[in-house]
Amino acid sequence: MRRKFDFFILLITGYWLLVTVLTGCGPTYPREKFEESVIKVCKKDYKIDVKVEAIGKTIAIYLPLSKLIDFNFAITKSAGEKINDVILSVSRVALSSDAEFDFYVIIAHDVAVPEIQIVIIKSVDDVKRFLLNDISRGEYSKRMLIDIRMSPQAQKERSIKEIFERMDLDESSREQILNDFFRAEPAALGDIGYWNDRFYIKEVSNLEFVAAQIAGRVKTNFRDDKNISGLFMLKAVKCQYMAKDSRDYFRLEITADPKSLGQAKGTDYHGKIFGEGIAASAVVIHNYHFNDFEYVEIVDVVDGKSIEVTRDDLEKFRRKRLKLEDILK
Amino acid sequence: MIPRLWKMYIKTNWIKFAIILVILLVVALAVWGLMSLESFYRNITLATMPINLIMVALNATIFVFMYMTFMRGGFAKMSKSKIKGNLVNVKWNDVIGMEEAKREAWEVVQLMKDRTRVKQIGGKILRGMLMLGPPGCGKTYMAKAIATEAAVPFLSMSGSEFVEIFVGVGASRVRGLFKKARELAYGYGGCIIFIDELDAIARKRVFSVFGGTEETNSTQNQLLAEMDGLQEKDENVVVIGATNAPEDNLDSALMRPGRFDRKLYIDRPNLEEREKLFGFYFDKVKCDKDALDIKRLARKAVYKSPAEIENIVKESALLAARDNKESITYKHVSDAIERIEMGMKHRRHMTVREKEMTAYHESGHLIVLYLLHPTEDVFKASIIGRKESLGVVHTHPREEMFTKSKESFLADIKVALAGYVAEKIRFGTTSSGVAMDFKMAMQRAQFMVWSLGMNDVGLIGDYALIHETQLSEKVKQALNDATADIFNKCLKDVEDLLLKERVLLDRFVKELLDKEELDYDEIDAIFKEYGKFGTTVT
């Protein structure tokens, strides 16, 4: 019996080794052909023309579409499908490559209205974990940063061009001045875009991504959680990674007005806003195993109040070993 | 021969070849499929492949186990084993203690080897050989030696392996066994099927008036058909059956020529063979063979089978190891025989009177046995309890006797009655310890008179065969009187002898009470001290 078992294990090992050796473990899409591979896959499998540019460990894909947004300012079905196809293609190439990208940015805009852009930022690691069933589809969706916005470059150029008009600047020198003084690389994730056949991209850092994730998670909660959305009108959420007195921290600013006039602004009111901020921060920071900070400062912009929650308290809150009331004290 | 071997190999192992081909195909398909995958998915597949394979194998094992257990009557079918003749490795010279049987078996080996010559002459090849005899006499060993000598594959199965509660399984296994044997015979030029404990499937068939039949019938019918039925090809397959059941118990159809043509009776070894056996087994252990007196041991081990002799040597080695001795001594062998024959000592707490009565009882047996018995020797006398008895006088025959004389029967009766007489002489009363002695003495006396014609009333013949109601009162009376006469005469003779040897009797009682056990040498010395000598073989 023992010999049979040994033989069986040997057979399986032999089979596995044989198949592994014969197939090899090399990447399907090598680093040097990464951009080319994304373009090819999108063209071959989905007949979509894209442009690709890499910066550091971030890859940016530009996707021109017709009818990106409908009359309700929502993404059309056909555009949504194409965006998904491109996401899938980039994911495939990124996962089967030795390029070791950390993030990818998909910029889609309507060729008819190029000022309107959709910017999607994703972590390659999230895609991998989703494909390995390590995270759920719902969680995977929450981890995708989607922003529909006016192209910042377009806005900027329009303003500058208006100034040029008023200055009556010579046409021939306008482009030169734009290039020299106004077409700078983006400094924040919100500046990422594509305008006039040019990528405006920056390398996405882990800090920015986590901060953006926290803000995005708060937005989602204020939209989807009826207990909150019924009470507040969220106006803005902003999260930044900062340093003060040699201490690194996240500053999460939440601007939310109460829906009912005359609603009491007591502990409960602040508690709900701070509670959402703490919950979102705790989950995101745990998801990305991020430890390079000391505390999270949550600011209720409308009321001007803020609290500081340490890293340990965040983890205890997530594990339900610390109540919100105890943190607020 | 090589192409035939290859053809046979492919025929017998086609399933293995098919499995190998499938595995190669699966490997090729797996490689092809994995090559078409992107490296991420390929790596995931490769990483999970071992656990997936194990899970598939586990599922398959569970399925096969359930299928075999519930649908095919268990895994017994799988136990059929082929052994190559040269791997059996029992050399002809290793077979000792059965010279007569060896000569017969050698002929079978030659017939298997010279099959072509036999066919040229027009003779039919040997189909089967049946080995009969008591257990432990080396039937299986002989079969192995035949396989080694003939250098052909050896398929071994036990008769009980064919027996199953599922109808048809036995017959199916017989078919499978012979199919396999023919395939091997095709390749190797011959094959031996050895069926041990053949009586499991070869008992006389039972034919029911209701038309039903026993499962063993169909198994045996299949065996009959395979051994001498219509076959496409006549391969050199010889069936060797072994059983310790009497020949009469086996079905006559199986015993006819063309099936088990040869019958080999493998009996217990004689004196010379026992000497060889002791020598053979003592060669395998550490001992001084000269000091052991193998001739004496062989005489002691009358009626012992080779297996029993092997067991004695094995037990002696264990006793020597227990005594922290480096080699086996005669005492170890003697103790081993005693342990095997008489069982473990079991000391019971007896009263002084009980102990004395037991000593007189055993001394009575001992004196009569030594002085009167023509064929039995005393081996040991003891008043230490063993099994159910409080004491014992252990005997062994001086040599194999294949018949038993009237004198020997009478001596048996006298020895049996001696315990009773000794108790009565000393105590004037007797104990329940005589029950088994009387039973034995009475059985012997009745057997002599009723069945062997050993009576003085002129009633010669086996009256025990005639139903009691068919015997006249006069005949019955005469036979019973003759039985009682033998019994009483023996009783009188024993009384006379023990009264005459009262001093000797008291001496043995004293010795037994002092030492509790007396060996042959001690007993013999005491008799010689009193100028008494035992009887000789008649």
Boltz contact constraints between the chains, C-beta under 6 A:
constraints:
  - contact:
      token1: [A, 12]
      token2: [B, 50]
      max_distance: 6.0
  - contact:
      token1: [A, 12]
      token2: [B, 53]
      max_distance: 6.0
  - contact:
      token1: [A, 16]
      token2: [B, 49]
      max_distance: 6.0
  - contact:
      token1: [A, 16]
      token2: [B, 50]
      max_distance: 6.0
  - contact:
      token1: [A, 19]
      token2: [B, 30]
      max_distance: 6.0
  - contact:
      token1: [A, 19]
      token2: [B, 31]
      max_distance: 6.0
  - contact:
      token1: [A, 20]
      token2: [B, 46]
      max_distance: 6.0
  - contact:
      token1: [A, 22]
      token2: [B, 31]
      max_distance: 6.0
  - contact:
      token1: [A, 23]
      token2: [B, 31]
      max_distance: 6.0
  - contact:
      token1: [A, 23]
      token2: [B, 34]
      max_distance: 6.0
  - contact:
      token1: [A, 23]
      token2: [B, 35]
      max_distance: 6.0
  - contact:
      token1: [A, 27]
      token2: [B, 39]
      max_distance: 6.0
  - contact:
      token1: [A, 28]
      token2: [B, 38]
      max_distance: 6.0
  - contact:
      token1: [A, 28]
      token2: [B, 39]
      max_distance: 6.0
  - contact:
      token1: [A, 92]
      token2: [B, 38]
      max_distance: 6.0
  - contact:
      token1: [A, 95]
      token2: [B, 40]
      max_distance: 6.0
  - contact:
      token1: [A, 96]
      token2: [B, 38]
      max_distance: 6.0
  - contact:
      token1: [A, 96]
      token2: [B, 39]
      max_distance: 6.0
  - contact:
      token1: [A, 96]
      token2: [B, 40]
      max_distance: 6.0
